[in-house]
Amino acid sequence: MRIDKFLKVSRIIKRRTVANEVCAAGRVSVNGRPAKPSAEIAEGDRIDIAFGNGTTSIRVLSVKDTVRKEDAQDMYEILPRDSGERI
C-alpha cells in the first residue's frame, strides 16, 4: 500500500492530499529513508513523521485498504520517543 493512502486509512492524517503533501515535503521517512507519497509500506515498517517541532514514530501492524473508524488505531502502534530502536 502507498504511504499516503496508509496515513489516510489509518487516520493518522485526515486527508490523502495532505498526506501526499507531507510526504512530498520530505517530512516522512520509512525505515530511516525519506519517503515519497508513492512509497510502498508493509507490516513491520517504521514510519517517522515530523509534526511541528517534534517527530512521531509508529510501527505498521497491519495494512488494510478499508477500515472502520473504531478499528483504525489497530493498524499501527506509536513507538516511545526515546526507544533508540534502529532498523
Buried (B, 14 or more C-beta within 10 A) or exposed (E): BBBBBBBBBBEBBEEBEEBBBBBEEEBBBBBEEEBBBEBEBEEEBBBBBBEEEEEBBBBBEEBBEEBEEEEBBEBBEEBEEEEEEEE
